[in-house]
């Protein structure tokens, strides 16, 4: 799955045990700007460093997997947990909003004279 949003918060990497580490961040999703949603994502293991490339407020695209697990509490209650596990992060592309790098060629209007072809001894442009 993939979603765009603004990086709202990022947290330090946590070493859960000697073989597992995770890092969380919050993405502000403003599909309805009047009621923005603040969604927590998690990076694990070697992906924890992906977050270092982005500053707070950056517009990013997050690719993630939805994870869920079941847990039996000591009291015998079954609980369920969901995790949004991010695995790729990219800046939001603004290429479509920017003008083209090369100006389009414009063909001359028919019937107009090309002033570079005039054989005039006068150097003045007017």
N, C-alpha and C positions, 0 to 999 in steps of 0.2 A: 504494500500500500504506500501511497505517497501523499504528502500534504504540504502546503505552503503556509508560512506564518512568520511572525517576528520573534526573534530570540529575546525572551523576557528575563530569564534567570539561568545561571549555570552554577553547578556545585562542584566541589572537589571530588576527586576519585576516592572511593571507599574500598579498602581491602577487606572483603567479607571474611575470607580465610586465606591460607597460603596459596590456594590455587584458583581463587575467584575474586575479581575486582569489578566494580561497576561505577558509573558516573551518571548523575541525573541532570536534566535540564528542563526548562519550562518554555513552551512555545505559545505565544499569544495568537489565537486564530480568530480573525475578525470577519467571518463570513457575513455576520450581521454586526456592523460597527457599534450599534447601540448596546449590544450584549456580547462583548468579546469573551471567548473561552480561553482558559489557561490550562493547558494540557501538559502533563509530565511525561517525559520520555526517558528511557534508560539506554545507556551504552554499556557494553560489557567487554571485558578482556582487552584485546588489542585495539578495539574501536574507541576506547575512552579518550584517546588523543585527538579524535576528529573534531571535538568541540573547541580545541585550542585555536583553530583557524578563524573563529568567528567572534565578533564583539557583540555586546548587548545592543539590541535594537536592529541588528542585521536582519534583512528579509532572506529567509532560507527555505529550501525545499528539503524535507526530511523523508527518506525512504525507510519504512519500518515494517516489522512483523508484529502481529497481535499474538500474544502469548497468554495462556491461562493455566492455572494449576489448582489442585485441590489440596487442602490441608486439614488434618484431623487434630483438633486442639486437645490438650491434656484433660479437659472436661468432657471429651467425647463429641464435641460439636464439629460438624464438617463445615469448613469455610472455603470460599473460592476467591482467588486473586487474579487480576488481569495486569498485564504489563505490555507497554508499547515499547518494543525493543528496536531502537534505531540502528541501522547498519550503513547508511550513507547520508551525507549532508552536503548540499551544494548551495551556492548563492542563487537567489532567484534571478533568472535571466531577464535583462531589460533590453535585449537586442531589438525586440519588436517595437519598442517605444522610441528608439533612436533613429535619426535620419540615416540614409545609406552613406557609407564612407566615401563612395565615389559619386559625384554628381552625374545624373543621367545626361547623355549627349542630346543636344537640342539641334534639330535640323533647321537650317535657315528657312525663313518664309519665302515662298516663291515670289519672284518679281522684285526682290530687294537686291541691291548691289553689294558685292563684297568689296569693302573699302581697301583691303590689302592689294587688290588687283588693279586699282586705279593708277594710271600712269600720269601722275601729277608732279611737277617739279616743286610745288609748294610744300614745305615740311610742316606747315602749321596744321594743327588738328581741327581748326575751325575756318 
